[in-house]
């Protein structure tokens, strides 16, 4: 089977302060403007991916169109000023040392969007693990459609329990292969990347082919008549969905030969092994801001049968006057976060309140304890269940899990021309 992960033309900046260059994924710290102000202070006037991406905290600001135009002109300027080295037909093996000292290994390359779908029930080789919110795609298309470059925070998972594909690469690289090696800002840890040799990339290709073998897949997951799931989305689901939407739009303007040979057919991503010991699944909590907390909780208790004695799906409920575990006896999803999300989606259609998705119990508790807010804290799902659940049930409810703390997320670093 042809594997939809291959070598790409990867751009790395040269002669820049890499700590200022690399900033965290745009969908982090969306309720913490002070974080992004501090990033701006650190970067100053230096070349930075901050100038090439749009932190989502600004997505609903009145000047968003101007910001997008500025991003596009910054890309042009950086390319015209010869800011990058291009690694042709390459893969990069990387080691990310997280703030907790654990090392997460990854592999940069490009995926074929022809083999990806975010539609529910799709059987493609690359699949969404969480429900894709279609309304979230158009604003992101505006950022990407005229952009000359893509900068990924996308992490895609492989289920390699033998730890043979990515982890074995550390034995095949030397210091001479290093393409970057630096500390990341804002407690992001350290990152080091190595350009792989031809023979190492060939080995990656053949091992991924074995993982994609249909007989092997069916035996591993005890399934039949299911499409092979080779790559499951980890982080950046809406970014990859945006790349797909832009590519599909482009198809309407080109012949088949043109679009199949267009760089927009591919997206630059980092592959990570689900079984990496550095990869910890964390729950993503909910805070509803500026709502009628009493009405919301009364409606929740009408929507579900709720008890406080431990029978059912557990969720911790927090307001300025409550901090206690509630249990849902008649859930509408396999997991508590899904059941609460189903209720909130319906409740917020007709009632005031703005939802945000918060990483970390401390931040959730702090925000939820403010007047007019309600918070829900969940237990994390078992990461070993992810592939089997997606194969059998399709995508999970949106924002079900997060891979690690916000500061351990992928930082923007490598780039690629998409025009």
N, C-alpha and C positions, 0 to 999 in steps of 0.2 A: 504493500500500500504506500502511495506517495504521502510523505509526511509534510504537513503545512507549516514547517518551521525551517528556515534556511538562513544562509549567510546574507548579510546586508551591507550596504555602504554606510558606515557609521561615522558620524562627525564627532570629534573631540576637540574642545577649545585648546588653543596653544597660547603660551605667554600671558596667562591671566591668573589672578588670585583664585584658586579653585574653591576655597572656602566661601568666597563671596559669589562665585559663579553658581554653586549648587544650592537650590532651595527645595523645601519639602513640597510634596504633592499639593495641588491647588485645592483639594477638597478636605483639607485638614484645618483645624482651628477656626471653624466657620462661625463660632460664637465668641471668638476671642480676638477682637481687633488689635489689642495690644501686642499680640504675637507678631502680626504682620507689620505693625509699626516698627517693632524691634528689628525685623528682617530688613526693612527699608533703611533703618539707621546703620545696620552692619554693612549693607551693600553700598550705600552712598552712590557715587557716580561710576562705580566699577562695572565692567561687563558682567551680566548676571542673567540666569534663567528667569529671575524675577521680572525682567523686562520683556520676556518672550512668552509668558504664561499669564493667565488671569485667575488670581485667587478667588475662589467662589464666594468669599465674603463680600466681594464687590459686584457680584453678578446682577444684583437688583438695583444697583446705584444708577442715578440719572445719567451719569457720564459714561455708561458702559460701552456705547458705540465708539466714543473717542478713545477709550482704553484699547479697544480691539484694533482700531486703525493704527494706534501707536505701536502695538505689538507687531503688527505686520510690517510697519516701516523699520522697527528695530531689527527684525529678522533680515530685511534687505540690507540694512546698514552693516550688520555683523558679517553677512556673506560678502558684501562688497569690500569690507576691510580685511578680508582674508584671515578671519579670526579662527578658522577651524583647520584641523588636519582630517583628511578623509581616509578611513581604513576601508579599502575596497573589499567586497566579498568576504566579510569577516564575521566572526563571532567573538564576544568578549566573555571570558570567565571572570566572575567577580566575587570578592569576599567582603561582606558588610559586617563589620564588628558593631553590634548594637550597644546601646547605652548600658545594658546589663552584662556586657562582656561576651555574650554568645555570638558565634559567627554564623551568618546566613549566607550560603553559597548560591550564586545565581548564574544564569547564562543569557547573554544578550544576543538577539537575532531578530529576524522578521517573520511574522506569520502571514499566511495567505488568507485574505478576507473572503475569498471564494469558499473557504472551508469553515466559515464561522457564521453562526446565526444566534441572535438573542431572542428569537421567537419562542414562545412557550411550546414545549413538546418537540423541539427540533432534534434531529438525530445527527447533527454535524459533528465533525471531529473536534471542533472548538466550540464550547458552549458556555452560556451564562450560568452562574451558580445561583444567582438571585434574580428576582423579578426586575426587569428593566423598566424604568419609568419613562414612557415614551415622551412625556412632556418635558423631561430633562434634556432631551437630545437637541431640539432646535436652538436654544441659546448657545450650546457648545458647538453646533455646526457653524454658527456665525463666527466663532473664534477660529475654526479650522479651515473653512471653505476657501479663504483667500490667503491662507498662511503658506509660506514657502517651506517651512520646516515643521516637523513634529518633534516634540520632546515628551517621551513617555514616562508616566508613573504607573504603567500597566504591569502587573505581576500575574503570570499565568502558572497554574499548578500542574505538575505531573505526579502520578501515583506510582512512585518507584521505591517500593519498600526495601529493595535490595541496596538502595543508595549507590547505584552503580554508574549512573549516567552523568550527573553533574558533579557529585562528590569525588569521583575518580579523577577529575581534571586537575586537581591540585598537584597530582604526581607528574603532570605532563607540562607544567609551565615553569619558567625560570625567571629570575629578576630581569633578565634582558627583554622579556615579553611584556613588562609593565607598561601600561598606557596611562594610568592615573593612580595616585596614592596620596590621600589627604584626609584631614579631619573635617567632618561635616558640622556646619553651624548649629546653634540652638540645641545642643545635647543630642545630636543625630548620630554620634559615634564616629566610626572611621570606615573609609571605603578604599579598596584597592582592586584594580582591574588589569587583566592580562589578555593580550591578543592571542588567540589560539592558532596553532599550526594547522596546515592542511590535513595532516594525518589525524590530529585530534578531532577536527570538524567532521572528517569522514566517519570516525568512530561514533561520534554523537549521532550522525545520520542513521547508521546501521542499528544502533541500540534503540533509537526512537521507533524505527520501523518494526522492531521486534515487539515493542510495547503496543504498537498499533495493530498487531496481528489479530484477526478476528477470532480465531480459535483460542488463542491465549487469553484474549479479553473475556470471551464467554465463560471460559473455565474459571478465570480469576474471580469474576463477580457472580458466578452461578446464574447467568442469564442467557436467553436465546432470543433471536428476532429483535435485538436492540442494536441501533447504530453504535459503532465504537466511539466511546468518549475518551479521547487522548489528552486533551487540554481543557482544564476547567478554570474559569475565571477566579482569580484570587482578589486582586485589587484593580481598580480602574475600569470596572465594568462599563460605566457610561462613556468613558473615553474611547474604549474599543468600539462600542455601539455607535459613537459619533463618527469614528473613522469609517465604519461600515456604511453609515448613512451617506456620508460624503462620496464614498466610492460608488454607491448605487446611484446617486444623483448624477455623477460624472458619466456613468454608463449611458444615460439618456442623450448625451451630447457627442458620443463617439461611436466609431465602428467597433465590432468585437475585437478585432486585431489591435486597435489602438488602446482600448481600456485594459485588455489582458496584459499589455506591455507597459502600462502606465505605473509609475512608482506609487501612486495612491492605492493600487491594488493590495499593498502590503502595509503592515504596521509594525513599528519597532517595539519590542516587548522584552521583559525579563522573565525567563523560565525559572521556577523555583520548585524544589521537591516538597510535596506535601509532608514528607516524613523528616524534613529537616528539624533537628532538635531546637533550633532557634525560632522556629515558626510556632507561635502559640496562638490559638484561636481565642479571641475575646469577644464577649457579647458587646453589641452596640446598644446603648441605652437610649431612651426617649425622654425629652423634656418638652412639654407644651407650655409655651410662654403666653402671658397676657390672656388668660382664659378664666372662665368661671369654674374654679376648682371643685366647688361643691356639686354643681350641676354635672360636670364631667364624671365625677366618681359615682354619683347617683345613677347616671345613665349606664355606666359600666356595669353596675350591680343589677341593673334591669336586663342588660344585654346578655350577661353570663350569670350562671349560678356560682357565687363566690363564697368561700369559707376561709377561716383563719386557723384551721386546725390541721393543715398539712395534707389535705386530700385533693389532688389535682395538679395542674401546671402552676409552678411557683413564679410570682413576680413581686418584687419589692416596690411598694407605693410610697412616694415621698412628696409632701407639701410643706408649707410653713408650720403645720400642726400635726402631721402624720409621718411616721417612718416605720412601716410594718410590712410583713409578708402576707400577701393575699394568694389564694389558690383557686384556679378556675376548674370547675368540675365538668363543664360541658364545652370543651374548647372547639374552635373551628379550624385549627391548624395542628400539625404534629408537634409544634414547639411553641412555647409560651410567647416568644417575641412575635410569632406569626399571628397568634390569637389576638394579642393586644393591637397589632398593626391593623388587622381587619376591622376591629372596633373603631380605632382612631380615624381610619380612612372615612368611615361612614359618619362618625360624629363631627369631624371637622368640616364636612361639606356644608353643614347647616348651623354650626356654632362657632363662636369666635375663639381664636387661639392659633398660634403658629408653632409647628413642630420642628424640632431640630434633633439630630442624631449625634449623641455625645459618647466619646470614648472615655472610659475611666469612671469608677464609682465616686471618687472624691469630687470631681468636677460636676458630675450629675447631681450629687447630693447638694452641693453648694448652690447650683443654679435652681434646682427644684424647690429649695427651702425658701426662695424669695416669694414675696406676696404675689398672688395671681398666677403662679406656676405650678405644674404637676410633673413629677418625674416617675419613670418606670425603670427599674434595674433588673437585669436578667442574668441567669447563669449562662456560661459559654457552652456551645455545642461541641461534641467530640469531633476532632478534625478527621479521625479515621472513618467517620460515617459519611464524609462529604461526597465522594464519587458515587458510592452505591445509592445514596439518597437522590442525587441528581439523575442518575441513570433510571431509577425506578419512578421517581415522583416529578421529575422536571425541576425547574428552578425553585429555590427557596423564596420566602417572602423577602422583600428588599431590606437591605441593611440588617441582615440576620447576624452576621459575624464580621469581625475585623481580625486581620492578621497582625497582632501586636499593637503596641502603643503608637500614638500619633507620631512621636519623634523617631520611631523605628520604620516608618513608612518609606517607600521609595522616594529618593530626592531626584529632581531633574538634573541631568548631567549630560548624557549622550543625546545627539540629535540626528535627524535624517531629513534629506530633501524629499518633499512629497510633490513638488512641481518641477 
